[in-house]
């Protein structure tokens, strides 16, 4: 019945842009972060392209979150050059550079581990030590946890998980 010109048509709204649902402050922040990466590409291009560094801005402080300690150490030595690069790129308001090691935050982006069998057997002497330790602990929950660990160490994990 849609062919009849006298019948009112249902109005379909066009999909709303995703940006409409994002708070403007977050939108500005992500644009700033991308701009910072472009400005620092000459100096930190290798680290940025390999995903070793994430860049963000907190007021007048540039924060460089590093995936590993070696990169963090390297960037600490480059802080002066980073500030000079930012000033030359028209960002003199960024007065400080803070380099942080945040390896745990990068685990999701890390390369997947090999999926193979993992042998998770606790040696008999260690199992015995866990049982002995459990016998001498007054806290029943802790003692039971040690006993469970000793029992779990007798099995192997062939699936590679847990």
C-alpha angles and dihedrals in degrees: 000000000000092000095071107097092204094062116086113248123230110252117230117198120221116246111274117241113257090233088069090069096047118089109248092236091059091046092052090047094054091047089050092049092052090048091050091052090052091049092050097042092099092056103029102023096123094049093045095048092048091050094243094128136042119198127212138156127227109186104298096345124094110214119204111191109198128206095213138025094243092059090046091053092047092051092048088061090049097051094106092049090047091054090048091049092050092048090051089050090057099264104114091144090075098091103167139041120206119193116198133180109228104162093152092060090057097055093095090056094043120109113274115262121248111271104226136124115293118204106218103175121142111218115251093247091054091048089052091049090051091051091049091048091050091053091056098048120097095201105088095202093053092044091051091048090055091048091050090050091051091050093045090054091067093066128072125222112227097171095063094235134101 
